């Protein structure tokens, strides 16, 4: 037994092995020094919002109103998995839409992450893990009207979900979902695009991302894709300028 231990120790004392370890150590130190010399920042600092999402002023959202009570996540495990406590989960109602409109009500779910360690909780995973199946997925472009004639195109995902174990009454239930990310001042249509945008920020001390998700009526009277996109553009045309001006970091 002692002989085997001595033989194993001799292996690690061989000149070739020692040289390899030293070369790797020097290379690691050199790379670290080189990155610092170039100004590359690997360890980002947390970047808080200018103003908490909960302080979003409802008066700025007309003709939309927030249906009370505002939803808060009470399950500690779900909140822990969400990875942030800076979020809003509001039911928005378009007061200009008739009561029978499938896009009159919308769940607005916004989550903010002040550190770019990961991009969690895309609806593709959250909804399928919550008893739904994905029935459709498509990359779309949202055209948002700015002040005057200015317009901006935002990449987004359009998804449709339905219950996995639907009874005869639930077979026609469809849940349209539109979501995208705000990453370091830019917009990204999905998780991979958000990660690529985060990785481009080599020299900044801070990085952040925020997921914006819109969920429309869950029922047999679900809106079409065209209705969902149009309703999303209308609501975002109101709320995005408020988020950009008062909440998201410059």
C-alpha positions as CSV (number, residue, x, y, z in Angstrom):
1,X,0.0,0.0,0.0
2,X,2.8,2.4,0.9
3,X,4.6,1.5,-2.3
4,X,1.6,2.4,-4.4
5,X,1.3,5.8,-2.6
6,X,4.9,6.5,-3.2
7,X,4.6,5.7,-6.9
8,X,1.6,8.0,-7.2
9,X,3.5,10.8,-5.5
10,X,6.5,10.3,-7.9
11,X,4.1,10.8,-10.8
12,X,3.2,14.2,-9.6
13,X,6.8,15.1,-9.0
14,X,7.9,14.3,-12.5
15,X,9.5,17.3,-14.2
16,X,7.1,17.2,-17.2
17,X,4.1,17.3,-14.8
18,X,5.5,20.1,-12.7
19,X,6.4,22.2,-15.8
20,X,2.8,21.8,-17.1
21,X,1.4,23.0,-13.8
22,X,3.7,26.0,-13.7
23,X,2.9,26.9,-17.4
24,X,-0.8,26.8,-16.7
25,X,-0.5,28.8,-13.6
26,X,1.6,31.5,-15.3
27,X,-0.8,31.5,-18.3
28,X,-3.8,32.0,-15.9
29,X,-2.1,34.9,-14.1
30,X,-1.0,36.4,-17.4
31,X,-4.5,36.2,-18.9
32,X,-5.9,37.8,-15.8
33,X,-3.4,40.6,-15.9
34,X,-3.9,41.0,-19.7
35,X,-7.7,41.3,-19.3
36,X,-7.3,43.9,-16.6
37,X,-4.8,45.8,-18.8
38,X,-7.3,45.8,-21.6
39,X,-10.1,47.0,-19.4
40,X,-12.1,43.8,-19.6
41,X,-14.4,43.4,-16.6
42,X,-15.5,39.8,-15.9
43,X,-17.0,40.3,-12.5
44,X,-19.9,42.7,-12.9
45,X,-21.4,44.9,-10.1
46,X,-25.1,44.9,-9.4
47,X,-27.0,47.7,-11.1
48,X,-30.2,48.6,-9.4
49,X,-33.2,50.2,-11.2
50,X,-33.6,54.0,-11.1
51,X,-36.9,53.4,-9.5
52,X,-38.5,50.1,-8.3
53,X,-41.0,48.5,-10.7
54,X,-43.6,48.6,-7.9
55,X,-43.4,52.4,-8.0
56,X,-44.5,52.4,-11.6
57,X,-47.0,55.2,-11.7
58,X,-50.4,54.0,-12.9
59,X,-51.4,57.5,-13.8
60,X,-48.9,57.3,-16.7
61,X,-50.6,54.3,-18.2
62,X,-53.9,55.7,-19.5
63,X,-56.0,54.4,-21.2
64,X,-55.0,51.3,-19.3
65,X,-55.8,50.7,-15.7
66,X,-54.5,48.2,-13.2
67,X,-57.1,45.7,-11.9
68,X,-56.8,45.6,-8.1
69,X,-55.5,43.7,-6.2
70,X,-52.0,43.6,-7.7
71,X,-50.7,40.1,-7.7
72,X,-47.7,39.2,-5.5
73,X,-45.9,35.8,-5.3
74,X,-46.4,34.4,-1.8
75,X,-44.8,31.0,-2.4
76,X,-41.2,31.3,-1.2
77,X,-39.9,28.5,-3.4
78,X,-41.4,30.1,-6.5
79,X,-39.9,33.4,-5.5
80,X,-36.5,31.9,-4.9
81,X,-36.7,30.1,-8.3
82,X,-37.7,33.4,-9.9
83,X,-34.3,34.8,-8.8
84,X,-35.5,38.4,-8.1
85,X,-37.8,40.3,-5.9
86,X,-38.0,43.3,-8.2
87,X,-41.0,42.4,-10.4
88,X,-44.6,43.4,-11.1
89,X,-47.4,41.0,-12.0
90,X,-50.4,43.2,-12.9
91,X,-53.7,42.6,-14.7
92,X,-54.0,45.5,-17.1
93,X,-57.3,46.4,-18.6
94,X,-57.7,48.5,-21.8
95,X,-60.6,50.8,-21.0
96,X,-61.0,51.6,-24.7
97,X,-61.8,48.0,-25.6
98,X,-65.4,46.6,-25.4
99,X,-66.1,44.2,-22.6
100,X,-66.3,41.3,-25.1
101,X,-62.9,41.9,-26.6
102,X,-60.4,39.0,-26.1
103,X,-57.6,41.6,-25.6
104,X,-59.4,43.8,-23.1
105,X,-57.4,42.2,-20.2
106,X,-53.7,41.4,-20.2
107,X,-51.4,40.0,-17.6
108,X,-48.3,42.2,-17.5
109,X,-45.3,40.3,-15.9
110,X,-42.0,42.2,-15.7
111,X,-39.0,40.8,-13.9
112,X,-35.7,42.7,-13.4
113,X,-32.2,41.2,-12.8
114,X,-29.4,43.6,-11.7
115,X,-26.7,41.0,-12.3
116,X,-26.1,39.1,-15.6
117,X,-25.2,35.7,-14.1
118,X,-28.0,34.0,-15.9
119,X,-31.2,34.5,-18.0
120,X,-33.8,32.3,-16.3
121,X,-37.5,31.7,-16.6
122,X,-38.5,32.0,-20.2
123,X,-42.2,31.2,-20.6
124,X,-41.3,28.1,-22.7
125,X,-40.1,26.5,-19.5
126,X,-42.3,28.1,-16.9
127,X,-45.6,27.4,-18.6
128,X,-44.8,23.8,-19.6
129,X,-43.6,23.2,-16.1
130,X,-46.9,24.5,-14.8
131,X,-49.2,22.1,-16.5
132,X,-49.4,23.6,-20.0
133,X,-48.1,22.5,-23.4
134,X,-46.7,24.7,-26.1
135,X,-49.0,24.7,-29.1
136,X,-47.1,27.3,-31.2
137,X,-43.9,29.4,-31.2
138,X,-42.8,32.1,-33.6
139,X,-40.3,35.0,-33.8
140,X,-42.1,38.3,-34.4
141,X,-41.4,42.0,-34.6
142,X,-43.3,44.5,-32.6
143,X,-43.6,48.0,-34.1
144,X,-43.9,50.6,-31.3
145,X,-45.1,54.1,-32.0
146,X,-42.9,56.8,-30.4
147,X,-43.5,60.5,-30.0
148,X,-44.4,62.0,-33.4
149,X,-43.8,59.7,-36.3
150,X,-40.9,57.8,-34.8
151,X,-41.2,54.0,-34.6
152,X,-39.0,51.3,-33.2
153,X,-39.0,47.6,-34.0
154,X,-38.6,45.2,-31.1
155,X,-37.8,41.5,-31.6
156,X,-40.1,39.2,-29.5
157,X,-41.4,35.7,-29.2
158,X,-45.1,34.8,-29.8
159,X,-46.2,31.6,-28.0
160,X,-49.5,29.8,-27.6
161,X,-50.1,27.4,-24.7
162,X,-52.9,25.1,-23.8
163,X,-53.6,22.7,-20.9
164,X,-51.8,19.4,-21.0
165,X,-54.6,17.4,-19.6
166,X,-57.6,19.2,-20.9
167,X,-61.2,17.9,-20.4
168,X,-63.9,18.4,-23.0
169,X,-64.5,22.0,-21.7
170,X,-60.8,22.9,-21.8
171,X,-59.8,21.5,-25.3
172,X,-60.3,24.9,-26.9
173,X,-58.4,26.9,-24.2
174,X,-55.6,28.9,-25.8
175,X,-53.2,31.3,-23.9
176,X,-51.3,33.7,-26.2
177,X,-48.0,34.9,-24.8
178,X,-45.7,37.7,-26.1
179,X,-42.4,38.3,-24.4
180,X,-38.9,39.9,-25.0
181,X,-35.9,41.2,-23.0
182,X,-34.4,44.6,-22.3
183,X,-30.6,44.0,-22.0
184,X,-28.1,46.8,-21.3
185,X,-30.3,49.4,-23.1
186,X,-31.1,47.1,-26.1
187,X,-34.0,44.8,-26.9
188,X,-33.6,41.0,-27.4
189,X,-36.3,38.6,-28.6
190,X,-35.2,35.5,-26.7
191,X,-33.0,34.0,-24.0
192,X,-30.1,33.2,-26.3
193,X,-30.1,36.6,-27.9
194,X,-30.2,38.1,-24.4
195,X,-27.1,36.1,-23.4
196,X,-25.2,37.1,-26.5
197,X,-26.0,40.8,-25.8
198,X,-24.8,40.4,-22.2
199,X,-21.5,38.8,-23.4
200,X,-20.8,41.7,-25.7
201,X,-20.4,44.0,-22.7
202,X,-16.7,43.3,-22.0
203,X,-15.7,46.7,-20.7
204,X,-18.7,47.8,-18.7
205,X,-18.7,47.5,-14.9
206,X,-22.4,46.7,-14.9
207,X,-24.9,44.6,-16.8
208,X,-28.6,44.0,-16.4
209,X,-31.5,42.4,-18.1
210,X,-35.3,42.6,-17.7
211,X,-38.0,40.3,-19.1
212,X,-41.3,41.8,-20.3
213,X,-44.1,39.3,-20.7
214,X,-47.7,39.8,-21.9
215,X,-50.3,37.1,-21.4
216,X,-53.8,37.5,-22.8
217,X,-57.2,36.0,-21.9
218,X,-56.9,32.3,-21.1
219,X,-60.1,30.8,-22.5
220,X,-62.0,29.7,-25.6
221,X,-62.3,33.3,-26.7
222,X,-58.5,33.8,-27.0
223,X,-57.3,36.4,-29.4
224,X,-55.7,35.6,-32.7
225,X,-52.0,36.1,-33.4
226,X,-52.8,39.4,-35.2
227,X,-55.0,40.6,-32.3
228,X,-52.3,39.7,-29.7
229,X,-49.5,41.4,-31.6
230,X,-51.6,44.6,-32.1
231,X,-52.7,44.7,-28.5
232,X,-49.1,44.2,-27.4
233,X,-47.9,47.0,-29.5
234,X,-50.6,49.3,-28.2
235,X,-49.9,48.5,-24.5
236,X,-46.1,48.7,-25.0
237,X,-46.4,52.0,-26.8
238,X,-47.7,53.4,-23.5
239,X,-45.6,51.6,-20.9
240,X,-42.1,51.3,-22.6
241,X,-41.4,55.0,-22.6
242,X,-42.3,55.1,-18.8
243,X,-39.9,52.2,-18.1
244,X,-37.1,53.7,-20.2
245,X,-37.5,57.2,-18.7
246,X,-38.2,56.4,-15.0
247,X,-37.1,52.8,-14.2
248,X,-34.5,51.1,-16.4
249,X,-30.8,52.2,-15.9
250,X,-29.4,54.7,-18.4
